[in-house]
Amino acid sequence: DTEVTQTPKHLVMGMTNKKSLKCEQHMGHRAMYWYKQKAKKPPELMFVYSYEKLSINESVPSRFSPECPNSSLLNLHLHALQPEDSALYLCASSQDSGRNTGELFFGEGSRLTVL
Amino acid sequence: GQQVMQIPQYQHVQEGEDFTTYCNSSTTLSNIQWYKQRPGGHPVFLIQLVKSGEVKKQKRLTFQFGEAKKNSSLHITATQTTDVGTYFCAPRENNRLAFGKGNQVVVIP
């Protein structure tokens, strides 16, 4: 069982839709992450939030908009996506995001299909 | 970002046999983590290595960090069907955890 909860587990959306992915953790972690994973590929880092502030944006297109309402929640707002954005979106958290950060705890992911 | 090469990318292992997967970098790593992702699952943390020459064991799994901190390995003994999955090494650099391409392991009963 994972202590990072992601909803929805599956999402199908059209290219003109607006949707959001949600992530929640109650471990008191201060760093939260969004990763994108295509089939048979490794997870690719998208965003890092540290103490509720965006600390890393890996040049992600603006059609992906992250939001961290509080230390337990992380959202990813989706708008005008392309079919190639279809992937598994993984949320993760860690105690901190500094040099000596320990493990990342991953959620089960939200599998997104863009039609 | 930090580039690491994982070798091999694919392995078919007979149940009961041992296997090793390697992670190599051209530059010195500050630390490295290993994750396992089962088919259809999410990455799960296995270990973090920080010190030069460090060796850590978890039951049938042995993790090593090279003396120069440029390579790491994971050795699994007496492979079981539950070992199936993709093993990723992930060096940490500049507050980023970047995954290698992974070693997909198929276990043959």
Backbone of each chain as ProteinMPNN parsed JSONL, in Angstrom:
{"seq_chain_A": "DTEVTQTPKHLVMGMTNKKSLKCEQHMGHRAMYWYKQKAKKPPELMFVYSYEKLSINESVPSRFSPECPNSSLLNLHLHALQPEDSALYLCASSQDSGRNTGELFFGEGSRLTVL", "coords_chain_A": {"N_chain_A": [[0.839, -1.206, 0.0], [0.448, 2.266, -0.742], [1.372, 5.41, 0.696], [0.863, 7.689, -0.51], [-1.643, 9.204, -2.178], [-3.338, 9.146, -5.203], [-5.63, 10.686, -7.416], [-7.681, 11.041, -10.346], [-7.506, 7.429, -10.882], [-7.596, 6.647, -13.488], [-7.944, 8.538, -16.468], [-9.623, 9.911, -19.164], [-9.471, 12.21, -21.691], [-10.432, 14.873, -23.921], [-8.778, 16.926, -26.369], [-9.56, 19.517, -25.974], [-10.429, 19.71, -23.456], [-10.502, 20.61, -19.914], [-8.9, 19.413, -17.129], [-8.009, 17.987, -13.91], [-5.376, 16.503, -12.044], [-4.964, 14.918, -8.917], [-3.16, 14.787, -5.831], [-2.251, 13.467, -2.696], [-0.729, 13.478, 0.484], [-0.042, 12.364, 3.782], [2.16, 12.287, 5.4], [3.634, 14.245, 6.448], [5.572, 15.203, 4.819], [7.722, 17.542, 3.137], [8.38, 18.003, 0.575], [7.21, 17.637, -2.722], [6.449, 15.959, -5.774], [5.981, 15.83, -9.33], [6.008, 13.352, -11.777], [6.341, 12.132, -15.103], [5.548, 9.263, -16.946], [6.133, 7.338, -19.7], [5.198, 4.395, -21.565], [7.334, 1.646, -21.016], [9.464, 3.264, -20.428], [11.653, 5.284, -18.325], [10.577, 7.084, -15.33], [10.074, 10.572, -15.776], [11.136, 13.611, -14.52], [8.96, 16.314, -13.766], [7.976, 18.519, -12.15], [8.982, 20.05, -9.042], [8.015, 20.674, -5.775], [8.851, 22.476, -2.939], [8.393, 22.964, 0.398], [5.894, 24.037, -0.204], [6.394, 25.7, -2.305], [7.135, 26.222, -5.721], [9.982, 24.742, -6.849], [11.426, 23.505, -8.84], [11.036, 23.385, -12.294], [10.943, 21.478, -14.968], [11.184, 22.609, -17.609], [8.586, 22.264, -18.583], [5.767, 22.151, -20.741], [3.338, 24.822, -20.87], [0.754, 23.949, -20.843], [0.509, 22.174, -18.864], [-0.093, 22.717, -15.546], [1.055, 23.14, -12.41], [0.005, 22.989, -8.949], [0.153, 23.779, -5.526], [-1.737, 23.607, -2.979], [-1.56, 23.263, -0.196], [0.653, 21.849, 2.288], [0.09, 19.169, 2.123], [-1.158, 18.572, -0.214], [-1.129, 18.243, -3.767], [-1.638, 19.39, -6.958], [-2.227, 18.837, -10.467], [-2.96, 20.674, -13.114], [-4.6, 20.363, -16.172], [-4.723, 21.318, -19.521], [-5.794, 21.75, -22.829], [-4.354, 19.556, -23.901], [-2.202, 17.31, -25.758], [-2.344, 14.354, -27.845], [0.103, 13.002, -27.51], [0.706, 13.489, -24.914], [-0.383, 11.556, -23.428], [0.05, 9.309, -20.841], [1.47, 7.778, -17.861], [1.022, 9.491, -14.941], [2.89, 10.273, -12.25], [2.853, 10.955, -8.835], [4.937, 11.989, -6.182], [6.439, 12.032, -2.902], [8.736, 13.394, -0.49], [10.694, 13.612, 2.499], [12.166, 15.937, 2.541], [13.626, 18.172, 0.113], [16.239, 18.563, -0.196], [19.835, 18.101, -0.406], [20.389, 15.8, 1.03], [18.112, 14.303, 0.931], [15.984, 11.597, 1.627], [14.27, 8.655, 0.703], [11.948, 8.622, -2.063], [8.463, 8.558, -1.951], [6.135, 7.053, -3.89], [2.956, 7.581, -5.456], [0.271, 5.561, -6.808], [-0.215, 6.418, -9.306], [-1.725, 8.249, -12.039], [-3.367, 7.298, -14.828], [-3.344, 8.695, -17.88], [-5.193, 9.366, -20.776], [-5.24, 10.981, -23.798], [-7.422, 12.021, -26.182]], "CA_chain_A": [[0.0, 0.0, 0.0], [1.202, 3.497, -0.803], [0.84, 6.454, 1.55], [0.602, 8.813, -1.398], [-2.888, 8.867, -2.858], [-3.567, 9.908, -6.428], [-6.928, 10.537, -8.082], [-8.261, 9.707, -10.519], [-6.565, 6.4, -11.332], [-7.65, 6.687, -14.951], [-8.602, 9.73, -16.988], [-9.65, 10.068, -20.607], [-9.912, 13.571, -21.981], [-10.223, 15.395, -25.25], [-7.736, 17.951, -26.452], [-10.074, 20.822, -25.567], [-10.912, 19.63, -22.068], [-9.684, 21.001, -18.758], [-9.039, 18.443, -16.048], [-6.963, 18.072, -12.898], [-4.927, 15.334, -11.296], [-4.78, 15.29, -7.514], [-2.235, 13.962, -5.061], [-2.343, 13.799, -1.279], [0.095, 12.688, 1.401], [-0.19, 12.78, 5.18], [3.357, 11.846, 6.117], [4.357, 15.422, 6.897], [6.665, 15.495, 3.894], [7.723, 18.929, 2.705], [8.681, 18.058, -0.856], [6.305, 16.837, -3.546], [6.97, 15.868, -7.137], [5.243, 15.219, -10.436], [6.778, 12.671, -12.804], [5.597, 11.585, -16.243], [6.174, 8.019, -17.388], [5.6, 6.675, -20.882], [5.366, 2.943, -21.5], [8.682, 1.089, -21.19], [10.444, 4.328, -20.21], [11.769, 5.665, -16.915], [9.864, 8.315, -14.939], [10.751, 11.835, -16.087], [10.742, 14.667, -13.583], [8.286, 17.488, -14.332], [7.969, 19.626, -11.194], [9.276, 19.803, -7.641], [7.591, 21.674, -4.807], [9.519, 22.371, -1.655], [7.708, 23.859, 1.331], [4.738, 24.594, -0.916], [6.811, 26.608, -3.376], [7.7, 25.548, -6.885], [11.431, 24.908, -6.849], [11.971, 23.013, -10.098], [10.148, 23.16, -13.44], [11.844, 20.93, -15.977], [10.798, 23.104, -18.94], [7.342, 21.592, -18.943], [4.856, 23.048, -21.47], [2.399, 25.53, -19.996], [-0.531, 23.249, -20.781], [0.554, 21.517, -17.563], [0.038, 23.76, -14.543], [1.012, 22.554, -11.077], [-0.482, 23.83, -7.852], [0.331, 23.152, -4.222], [-2.596, 24.398, -2.088], [-0.976, 23.186, 1.141], [1.781, 20.918, 2.338], [-0.347, 17.783, 1.925], [-1.847, 18.425, -1.49], [-0.465, 18.674, -4.986], [-2.506, 19.218, -8.114], [-1.679, 19.1, -11.792], [-4.053, 21.121, -13.966], [-4.343, 19.975, -17.555], [-5.547, 22.102, -20.458], [-5.359, 21.731, -24.228], [-3.297, 18.564, -24.049], [-2.018, 16.638, -27.03], [-2.331, 12.887, -27.682], [1.416, 12.524, -27.042], [0.781, 13.681, -23.467], [-0.911, 10.345, -22.796], [1.13, 8.696, -20.058], [1.193, 7.597, -16.44], [1.528, 10.633, -14.182], [3.203, 9.812, -10.905], [3.14, 11.922, -7.786], [5.807, 11.446, -5.139], [6.791, 12.959, -1.831], [9.887, 13.037, 0.332], [10.74, 14.408, 3.714], [12.669, 17.238, 2.129], [14.128, 18.1, -1.254], [17.63, 18.962, -0.176], [20.888, 17.196, -0.868], [20.368, 14.537, 1.759], [16.762, 13.747, 0.946], [15.885, 10.146, 1.563], [13.497, 8.037, -0.353], [10.708, 9.159, -2.582], [7.295, 7.682, -1.879], [5.319, 7.281, -5.078], [1.593, 7.124, -5.558], [0.059, 4.526, -7.825], [-0.248, 7.064, -10.608], [-2.956, 8.513, -12.794], [-3.102, 6.968, -16.237], [-4.043, 9.694, -18.693], [-5.308, 9.152, -22.222], [-5.733, 12.181, -24.487], [-7.954, 11.622, -27.495]], "C_chain_A": [[0.874, 1.256, 0.0], [0.548, 4.517, 0.111], [0.642, 7.737, 0.773], [-0.594, 8.417, -2.255], [-3.104, 9.763, -4.059], [-4.962, 9.62, -6.968], [-6.993, 11.445, -9.297], [-7.192, 8.692, -10.923], [-6.483, 6.382, -12.853], [-8.4, 7.945, -15.382], [-8.487, 9.724, -18.504], [-10.182, 11.463, -20.895], [-9.622, 13.946, -23.428], [-9.229, 16.537, -25.219], [-8.232, 19.326, -26.024], [-10.516, 20.852, -24.113], [-9.941, 20.282, -21.086], [-9.951, 19.995, -17.649], [-7.905, 18.661, -15.052], [-6.644, 16.711, -12.32], [-4.63, 15.79, -9.873], [-3.894, 14.283, -6.801], [-2.279, 14.428, -3.615], [-1.413, 12.89, -0.478], [-0.064, 13.249, 2.808], [0.974, 12.277, 6.009], [4.15, 13.031, 6.657], [5.537, 15.773, 6.016], [6.567, 16.92, 3.375], [8.09, 19.088, 1.232], [7.726, 17.143, -1.606], [6.691, 17.008, -5.005], [5.894, 15.378, -8.103], [6.252, 14.628, -11.418], [5.82, 12.214, -13.9], [6.314, 10.326, -16.697], [5.429, 7.453, -18.581], [5.924, 5.188, -20.768], [6.81, 2.54, -21.809], [9.782, 2.131, -21.032], [10.567, 4.631, -18.724], [10.896, 6.874, -16.592], [10.723, 9.539, -15.263], [10.223, 12.927, -15.17], [10.097, 15.83, -14.326], [8.445, 18.68, -13.395], [8.38, 19.126, -9.813], [8.756, 20.974, -6.832], [8.323, 21.405, -3.5], [8.913, 23.41, -0.732], [6.667, 24.705, 0.607], [5.111, 25.6, -1.993], [7.427, 25.81, -4.512], [9.201, 25.802, -6.932], [12.072, 24.435, -8.15], [10.835, 22.84, -11.111], [11.065, 22.726, -14.567], [11.399, 21.305, -17.389], [9.55, 22.406, -19.459], [6.432, 22.579, -19.671], [3.776, 23.613, -20.556], [1.011, 24.901, -19.975], [-0.621, 22.357, -19.532], [0.806, 22.6, -16.511], [-0.051, 23.146, -13.151], [0.501, 23.552, -10.045], [-0.294, 23.071, -6.554], [-0.461, 23.959, -3.2], [-2.119, 24.394, -0.627], [0.054, 22.069, 1.164], [1.387, 19.47, 2.083], [-0.89, 17.514, 0.527], [-1.01, 18.94, -2.653], [-1.413, 18.383, -6.141], [-1.722, 19.42, -9.4], [-2.852, 19.408, -12.707], [-3.657, 20.919, -15.428], [-5.264, 20.743, -18.489], [-4.94, 22.046, -21.848], [-4.206, 20.762, -24.446], [-3.299, 17.952, -25.444], [-2.026, 15.125, -26.82], [-0.997, 12.353, -27.158], [1.634, 12.764, -25.557], [0.198, 12.487, -22.711], [0.236, 9.601, -22.122], [0.608, 8.381, -18.665], [1.825, 8.781, -15.71], [1.65, 10.216, -12.72], [3.479, 10.992, -9.986], [4.034, 11.24, -6.764], [6.034, 12.499, -4.07], [8.035, 12.459, -1.127], [9.939, 14.0, 1.504], [11.191, 15.829, 3.42], [13.162, 17.107, 0.705], [15.605, 18.467, -1.325], [18.566, 17.843, -0.581], [20.808, 15.827, -0.211], [18.973, 13.951, 1.881], [16.814, 12.234, 0.868], [14.989, 9.717, 0.432], [12.327, 8.879, -0.806], [9.616, 8.102, -2.434], [6.394, 8.03, -3.057], [3.881, 6.842, -4.842], [1.469, 6.105, -6.675], [-0.083, 5.102, -9.227], [-1.648, 7.294, -11.147], [-2.647, 8.254, -14.258], [-3.984, 7.841, -17.117], [-4.022, 9.296, -20.162], [-5.923, 10.402, -22.831], [-6.164, 11.778, -25.895], [-7.926, 12.773, -28.487]], "O_chain_A": [[1.911, 1.301, 0.662], [-0.67, 4.509, 0.291], [0.287, 8.765, 1.349], [-0.555, 7.415, -2.969], [-3.06, 10.988, -3.95], [-5.419, 8.477, -6.981], [-6.407, 12.528, -9.278], [-6.077, 9.081, -11.271], [-5.423, 6.131, -13.427], [-9.365, 8.358, -14.739], [-7.401, 9.555, -19.058], [-11.235, 11.846, -20.386], [-8.708, 13.421, -24.064], [-8.886, 17.047, -24.152], [-7.426, 20.212, -25.74], [-10.926, 21.893, -23.6], [-8.758, 20.477, -21.368], [-11.101, 19.759, -17.279], [-6.967, 19.414, -15.311], [-7.528, 15.874, -12.132], [-4.12, 16.887, -9.647], [-3.881, 13.095, -7.123], [-2.337, 15.626, -3.338], [-1.324, 11.689, -0.734], [-0.204, 14.458, 2.996], [0.81, 11.89, 7.166], [5.211, 12.851, 7.255], [6.406, 16.549, 6.412], [5.47, 17.449, 3.193], [8.104, 20.204, 0.713], [7.466, 16.017, -1.183], [7.191, 18.054, -5.418], [5.011, 14.606, -7.728], [7.205, 15.286, -11.834], [4.644, 11.948, -13.65], [7.539, 10.313, -16.821], [4.245, 7.128, -18.491], [6.789, 4.775, -19.997], [7.419, 3.043, -22.754], [10.914, 1.904, -21.46], [9.683, 4.275, -17.945], [10.514, 7.615, -17.498], [11.936, 9.539, -15.052], [9.015, 13.137, -15.061], [10.591, 16.281, -15.359], [8.977, 19.72, -13.784], [8.167, 17.967, -9.457], [9.021, 22.131, -7.159], [8.401, 20.273, -3.024], [8.917, 24.601, -1.043], [6.583, 25.919, 0.79], [4.24, 26.279, -2.537], [8.152, 24.841, -4.285], [9.638, 26.948, -7.043], [13.144, 24.912, -8.522], [9.809, 22.227, -10.814], [11.869, 23.515, -15.062], [11.254, 20.442, -18.256], [9.476, 22.011, -20.623], [6.333, 23.735, -19.259], [3.355, 22.968, -19.595], [0.175, 25.29, -19.159], [-1.692, 21.852, -19.194], [1.806, 23.315, -16.58], [-1.117, 22.678, -12.751], [0.555, 24.768, -10.233], [-0.548, 21.869, -6.484], [0.075, 24.898, -2.611], [-2.256, 25.39, 0.084], [0.288, 21.418, 0.146], [2.253, 18.627, 1.852], [-1.061, 16.361, 0.132], [-0.288, 19.93, -2.538], [-1.923, 17.271, -6.28], [-0.688, 20.087, -9.416], [-3.642, 18.524, -13.04], [-2.552, 21.253, -15.853], [-6.471, 20.804, -18.255], [-3.743, 22.264, -22.031], [-3.21, 21.096, -25.089], [-4.266, 18.067, -26.197], [-1.74, 14.661, -25.716], [-0.973, 11.355, -26.438], [2.625, 12.302, -24.992], [0.283, 12.426, -21.484], [1.254, 9.304, -22.745], [-0.54, 8.678, -18.331], [3.02, 9.038, -15.848], [0.674, 9.864, -12.058], [4.237, 11.902, -10.321], [3.896, 10.043, -6.513], [5.848, 13.694, -4.3], [8.354, 11.27, -1.157], [9.31, 15.058, 1.495], [10.667, 16.793, 3.976], [13.115, 16.014, 0.142], [16.149, 18.658, -2.413], [18.14, 16.782, -1.038], [21.126, 14.814, -0.833], [18.682, 13.199, 2.811], [17.609, 11.668, 0.117], [14.952, 10.325, -0.638], [11.793, 9.711, -0.074], [9.813, 6.927, -2.743], [5.948, 9.169, -3.197], [3.616, 5.872, -4.132], [2.429, 5.822, -7.392], [-0.073, 4.367, -10.215], [-2.61, 6.629, -10.763], [-1.785, 8.9, -14.853], [-5.211, 7.735, -17.096], [-2.982, 8.939, -20.715], [-7.003, 10.83, -22.425], [-5.372, 11.265, -26.686], [-8.336, 12.609, -29.635]]}, "seq_chain_B": "GQQVMQIPQYQHVQEGEDFTTYCNSSTTLSNIQWYKQRPGGHPVFLIQLVKSGEVKKQKRLTFQFGEAKKNSSLHITATQTTDVGTYFCAPRENNRLAFGKGNQVVVIP", "coords_chain_B": {"N_chain_B": [[21.156, 17.186, -16.97], [22.118, 14.604, -14.614], [23.662, 11.875, -16.148], [23.23, 8.474, -16.364], [24.128, 5.149, -17.148], [22.445, 2.167, -17.546], [23.056, -1.257, -17.308], [22.414, -4.649, -17.954], [19.789, -3.622, -20.291], [17.713, -5.341, -20.508], [16.85, -8.461, -19.041], [16.602, -11.957, -18.945], [15.962, -14.229, -16.542], [16.576, -17.317, -15.054], [14.522, -18.904, -12.704], [15.751, -19.213, -9.446], [18.392, -18.777, -10.101], [21.205, -16.437, -9.998], [21.53, -12.874, -10.511], [22.911, -9.8, -11.807], [22.683, -6.281, -11.954], [23.771, -3.245, -13.42], [24.898, 0.117, -12.912], [26.185, 2.901, -14.346], [28.197, 5.815, -14.321], [29.645, 8.709, -15.858], [30.583, 10.692, -14.348], [31.33, 11.734, -10.962], [29.166, 10.677, -8.426], [26.986, 12.051, -5.966], [25.188, 10.685, -4.368], [23.213, 7.689, -4.668], [20.149, 6.186, -5.532], [18.106, 3.241, -5.54], [15.344, 1.828, -7.209], [12.435, -0.237, -7.567], [10.131, -1.276, -9.985], [7.226, -2.887, -10.41], [5.504, -4.705, -13.036], [2.91, -2.737, -14.306], [2.822, -1.328, -11.981], [3.993, 1.093, -9.497], [7.034, 2.997, -8.942], [9.075, 1.728, -6.336], [10.936, 2.404, -3.529], [14.164, 1.056, -2.894], [16.829, 1.262, -1.833], [19.322, 3.548, -0.553], [22.502, 4.74, -1.395], [25.416, 6.209, -0.195], [28.076, 6.494, 0.665], [31.48, 6.099, -0.401], [32.407, 3.009, -1.773], [30.46, 1.664, -0.381], [28.494, -1.046, 0.849], [25.451, -2.633, 0.95], [23.049, -4.855, 2.309], [20.001, -6.55, 1.692], [18.309, -9.065, 2.583], [18.098, -11.201, -0.031], [19.202, -9.371, -1.725], [21.956, -7.436, -2.749], [23.575, -4.417, -2.598], [25.885, -2.212, -4.092], [28.183, 0.509, -3.963], [30.491, 2.098, -5.935], [34.05, 2.549, -5.391], [34.998, 4.927, -6.464], [32.67, 6.261, -6.631], [31.269, 6.283, -9.009], [29.888, 4.267, -10.073], [27.418, 1.731, -9.57], [25.885, -1.218, -8.272], [23.457, -3.858, -8.314], [22.861, -6.9, -6.934], [21.179, -9.913, -7.129], [20.366, -12.847, -5.501], [19.409, -16.312, -5.904], [16.989, -16.092, -7.529], [13.554, -15.226, -7.5], [10.117, -15.571, -8.578], [8.837, -13.309, -7.801], [10.676, -11.346, -8.124], [10.432, -10.196, -10.541], [10.291, -7.38, -12.714], [11.131, -3.887, -13.246], [14.234, -2.502, -12.617], [15.48, 0.434, -11.404], [18.197, 2.683, -11.293], [18.925, 5.712, -9.61], [20.42, 8.611, -9.557], [21.012, 11.37, -7.383], [20.96, 14.772, -8.07], [21.518, 18.167, -7.74], [19.114, 18.598, -6.282], [17.404, 17.112, -7.787], [15.975, 13.998, -8.649], [16.93, 11.765, -10.881], [16.036, 9.273, -13.081], [17.67, 6.326, -14.274], [17.577, 4.403, -17.36], [16.678, 1.924, -16.735], [16.514, -1.598, -15.862], [14.931, -4.164, -17.19], [13.578, -7.003, -15.869], [12.838, -10.317, -16.467], [11.505, -13.21, -15.148], [12.023, -16.6, -15.488], [10.106, -19.364, -14.913]], "CA_chain_B": [[21.043, 16.386, -15.768], [23.047, 13.499, -14.444], [23.42, 10.777, -17.06], [23.74, 7.18, -15.967], [23.819, 4.079, -18.078], [22.146, 0.914, -16.865], [23.399, -2.412, -18.109], [21.779, -4.567, -19.262], [18.445, -3.038, -20.257], [16.767, -6.446, -20.375], [17.426, -9.736, -18.603], [15.75, -13.103, -18.663], [16.68, -14.963, -15.503], [15.929, -18.55, -14.614], [14.215, -18.941, -11.279], [16.775, -19.888, -8.66], [19.723, -18.292, -10.454], [21.573, -15.1, -9.541], [21.818, -11.914, -11.568], [23.41, -8.491, -11.394], [22.403, -5.152, -12.831], [24.804, -2.245, -13.193], [24.57, 1.516, -13.156], [27.48, 3.541, -14.541], [28.199, 7.245, -14.588], [30.943, 9.263, -16.273], [30.978, 11.67, -13.341], [31.166, 11.304, -9.58], [27.811, 10.854, -7.91], [26.946, 12.332, -4.528], [24.529, 9.504, -3.827], [22.394, 7.012, -5.653], [19.06, 5.385, -5.001], [17.586, 2.183, -6.4], [13.898, 1.616, -7.148], [11.888, -1.351, -8.336], [8.771, -1.045, -10.456], [6.601, -4.101, -10.929], [4.644, -4.441, -14.196], [1.642, -2.117, -13.943], [2.911, -0.696, -10.659], [4.702, 2.351, -9.366], [8.369, 2.774, -8.376], [9.179, 1.543, -4.896], [12.309, 2.609, -3.07], [14.872, -0.1, -2.352], [18.005, 1.592, -1.019], [20.121, 4.706, -0.907], [23.93, 4.581, -1.125], [26.019, 7.534, -0.083], [29.513, 6.458, 0.92], [32.364, 5.403, -1.329], [32.634, 1.61, -1.438], [29.405, 1.167, 0.506], [27.787, -2.276, 0.504], [24.279, -2.846, 1.804], [22.329, -6.075, 1.963], [18.603, -6.718, 2.097], [17.982, -10.459, 2.311], [18.788, -11.727, -1.217], [19.675, -8.252, -2.541], [23.175, -6.772, -2.309], [23.8, -3.166, -3.309], [27.24, -1.688, -3.928], [28.538, 1.808, -4.516], [31.89, 1.985, -6.265], [35.011, 3.342, -4.624], [35.062, 6.257, -7.071], [31.296, 6.773, -6.644], [30.826, 6.475, -10.394], [29.078, 3.137, -10.485], [26.684, 1.028, -8.534], [25.341, -2.478, -8.752], [22.476, -4.592, -7.523], [23.014, -8.336, -7.164], [20.099, -10.678, -6.508], [20.641, -14.284, -5.474], [18.262, -17.244, -5.837], [15.876, -15.318, -8.07], [12.189, -15.713, -7.345], [9.194, -14.96, -9.538], [8.468, -11.982, -7.287], [11.717, -10.376, -8.482], [10.127, -9.63, -11.855], [10.052, -5.937, -12.692], [12.204, -3.035, -13.768], [15.058, -1.934, -11.558], [16.028, 1.724, -11.802], [19.073, 3.444, -10.424], [18.504, 7.114, -9.678], [21.312, 9.505, -8.832], [20.447, 12.664, -6.99], [21.821, 15.876, -8.465], [20.846, 19.476, -7.703], [17.762, 18.392, -5.775], [16.637, 16.305, -8.729], [16.216, 12.56, -8.697], [16.762, 11.422, -12.292], [16.08, 7.819, -13.224], [18.266, 5.676, -15.426], [16.595, 3.794, -18.262], [16.133, 0.747, -16.081], [16.819, -2.958, -16.278], [13.705, -4.954, -17.109], [13.91, -8.39, -15.533], [11.796, -11.329, -16.638], [11.898, -14.436, -14.461], [11.529, -17.806, -16.146], [9.857, -20.36, -13.854]], "C_chain_B": [[22.032, 15.239, -15.742], [22.675, 12.357, -15.381], [24.033, 9.508, -16.489], [23.304, 6.16, -16.992], [23.558, 2.816, -17.273], [22.377, -0.242, -17.825], [23.069, -3.678, -17.346], [20.421, -3.875, -19.163], [17.389, -4.115, -20.06], [17.516, -7.684, -19.89], [16.315, -10.768, -18.456], [16.532, -13.989, -17.704], [15.877, -16.204, -15.112], [15.677, -18.472, -13.109], [15.276, -19.743, -10.542], [18.19, -19.418, -8.965], [19.953, -16.892, -9.874], [21.683, -14.171, -10.74], [22.262, -10.587, -10.968], [23.006, -7.451, -12.426], [23.3, -3.992, -12.429], [24.323, -0.851, -13.584], [25.894, 2.283, -13.211], [27.335, 5.003, -14.897], [29.597, 7.686, -15.03], [31.461, 10.284, -15.263], [30.718, 11.122, -11.942], [29.763, 11.642, -9.084], [27.862, 11.167, -6.423], [26.242, 11.19, -3.791], [23.689, 8.872, -4.918], [21.326, 6.197, -4.941], [18.686, 4.318, -6.025], [16.092, 2.016, -6.132], [13.537, 0.386, -7.97], [10.456, -1.008, -8.735], [8.24, -2.344, -11.052], [5.767, -3.741, -12.149], [3.3, -3.89, -13.748], [1.67, -1.384, -12.62], [3.648, 0.621, -10.685], [6.081, 2.072, -8.767], [8.321, 2.681, -6.856], [10.648, 1.607, -4.509], [12.897, 1.321, -2.512], [15.97, 0.329, -1.384], [18.573, 2.933, -1.46], [21.566, 4.437, -0.488], [24.584, 5.95, -1.173], [27.548, 7.484, -0.024], [30.267, 5.668, -0.14], [32.578, 3.971, -0.858], [31.559, 0.968, -0.581], [28.775, -0.108, -0.05], [26.635, -2.432, 1.49], [23.54, -4.087, 1.337], [20.909, -6.017, 2.495], [18.219, -8.126, 1.676], [18.751, -10.94, 1.076], [19.38, -10.63, -2.111], [20.932, -7.653, -1.921], [23.433, -5.582, -3.207], [25.223, -2.705, -3.029], [27.357, -0.324, -4.569], [30.041, 1.77, -4.736], [32.784, 2.91, -5.453], [35.099, 4.775, -5.152], [33.696, 6.936, -7.129], [30.847, 7.119, -8.061], [29.996, 5.295, -10.882], [28.454, 2.467, -9.278], [26.145, -0.264, -9.132], [24.338, -3.038, -7.765], [22.598, -6.056, -7.904], [21.909, -9.063, -6.414], [20.438, -12.161, -6.605], [19.335, -15.074, -5.415], [16.969, -16.566, -6.29], [14.537, -16.018, -7.88], [11.283, -15.002, -8.341], [8.768, -13.56, -9.096], [9.518, -10.915, -7.606], [11.467, -9.745, -9.845], [9.83, -8.143, -11.727], [11.204, -5.19, -13.328], [12.918, -2.376, -12.608], [15.721, -0.667, -12.091], [17.075, 2.187, -10.794], [18.737, 4.919, -10.653], [19.481, 7.963, -8.87], [20.594, 10.803, -8.491], [21.451, 13.758, -7.347], [21.006, 17.16, -8.43], [19.381, 19.36, -7.319], [16.849, 17.648, -6.736], [16.988, 14.833, -8.542], [15.895, 12.125, -10.114], [16.971, 9.933, -12.467], [16.889, 7.394, -14.44], [17.191, 4.985, -16.242], [16.012, 2.5, -17.717], [16.625, -0.562, -16.668], [15.543, -3.782, -16.085], [14.065, -6.423, -16.936], [12.679, -9.272, -15.689], [12.302, -12.61, -15.984], [11.222, -15.633, -15.127], [11.327, -18.897, -15.098], [10.56, -21.684, -14.15]], "O_chain_B": [[22.696, 14.949, -16.737], [21.525, 11.919, -15.413], [25.221, 9.475, -16.168], [22.253, 6.289, -17.62], [24.36, 2.441, -16.418], [21.958, -0.214, -18.982], [23.42, -3.776, -16.17], [19.957, -3.576, -18.062], [16.313, -3.856, -19.52], [18.661, -7.924, -20.274], [15.243, -10.488, -17.92], [17.632, -14.441, -18.02], [14.671, -16.14, -14.874], [16.534, -18.023, -12.347], [15.651, -20.832, -10.976], [19.097, -19.64, -8.164], [19.043, -16.256, -9.342], [21.905, -14.627, -11.862], [22.025, -10.296, -9.796], [22.993, -7.722, -13.627], [23.56, -3.778, -11.245], [23.47, -0.676, -14.454], [26.637, 2.31, -12.23], [26.461, 5.384, -15.676], [30.601, 7.102, -14.623], [32.622, 10.691, -15.312], [29.972, 10.157, -11.772], [29.253, 12.742, -9.297], [28.688, 10.612, -5.698], [26.67, 10.787, -2.71], [23.482, 9.467, -5.975], [21.569, 5.6, -3.892], [18.923, 4.478, -7.223], [15.64, 2.057, -4.988], [14.224, 0.02, -8.923], [9.673, -0.513, -7.924], [8.741, -2.831, -12.065], [5.358, -2.589, -12.292], [2.624, -4.492, -12.913], [0.643, -0.868, -12.178], [3.899, 1.194, -11.745], [6.282, 1.026, -8.149], [7.627, 3.445, -6.187], [11.49, 0.935, -5.104], [12.243, 0.589, -1.769], [16.045, -0.166, -0.259], [18.34, 3.392, -2.578], [21.827, 3.97, 0.621], [24.334, 6.745, -2.079], [28.226, 8.336, -0.597], [29.755, 4.697, -0.698], [32.892, 3.736, 0.309], [31.732, -0.154, -0.105], [28.552, -0.235, -1.254], [26.824, -2.369, 2.705], [23.416, -4.344, 0.139], [20.648, -5.511, 3.586], [17.842, -8.349, 0.525], [19.973, -11.071, 1.147], [19.99, -10.928, -3.137], [20.976, -7.392, -0.719], [23.503, -5.716, -4.429], [25.711, -2.789, -1.902], [26.718, -0.036, -5.581], [30.791, 1.441, -3.816], [32.334, 3.915, -4.904], [35.255, 5.72, -4.379], [33.58, 8.059, -7.62], [30.147, 8.106, -8.286], [29.46, 5.328, -11.99], [28.901, 2.619, -8.141], [25.972, -0.381, -10.345], [24.36, -2.743, -6.57], [22.454, -6.41, -9.074], [21.722, -8.859, -5.214], [20.762, -12.66, -7.682], [18.307, -14.583, -4.947], [15.996, -16.479, -5.542], [14.408, -17.227, -8.072], [11.641, -13.956, -8.881], [8.386, -12.73, -9.921], [9.286, -9.726, -7.388], [12.208, -8.856, -10.261], [9.204, -7.7, -10.764], [12.13, -5.788, -13.877], [12.297, -1.772, -11.733], [16.43, -0.696, -13.097], [16.865, 2.092, -9.585], [18.322, 5.315, -11.742], [19.385, 8.03, -7.644], [19.703, 11.261, -9.207], [22.625, 13.689, -6.983], [19.929, 17.234, -9.02], [18.512, 19.955, -7.957], [15.642, 17.569, -6.511], [18.143, 14.476, -8.308], [14.731, 12.114, -10.515], [17.99, 9.394, -12.036], [16.81, 8.014, -15.5], [16.021, 4.982, -15.857], [14.973, 2.034, -18.185], [17.086, -0.625, -17.808], [15.134, -4.057, -14.958], [14.771, -7.005, -17.759], [11.623, -9.004, -15.116], [13.425, -13.039, -16.252], [10.004, -15.66, -15.302], [12.292, -19.314, -14.456], [10.456, -22.627, -13.366]]}, "name": "protein", "num_of_chains": 2, "seq": "DTEVTQTPKHLVMGMTNKKSLKCEQHMGHRAMYWYKQKAKKPPELMFVYSYEKLSINESVPSRFSPECPNSSLLNLHLHALQPEDSALYLCASSQDSGRNTGELFFGEGSRLTVLGQQVMQIPQYQHVQEGEDFTTYCNSSTTLSNIQWYKQRPGGHPVFLIQLVKSGEVKKQKRLTFQFGEAKKNSSLHITATQTTDVGTYFCAPRENNRLAFGKGNQVVVIP"}
